[in-house]
């Protein structure tokens, strides 16, 4: 599983949050947190990719201005 933070331009209200939430749900994503201006999304990178999620958000009329990979301190990092 991969968690990515999308910074989103153009979200100004609760309706915007719901539009992005519904877009994520349409992709089958269950693990997300959407706020005005951002969405943190956890997804199976074997089933979806960042570009697909970004395109789906942008189809709703918003602009993804940055994408950041998030790490949880419980992630198993092998060096």
Beta strands, then each sheet from edge to edge (+ up, - down):
strand 1: 2-9
strand 2: 31-35
strand 3: 38-43
strand 4: 63-70
sheet 1: 2+ 3- 1+ 4-
end
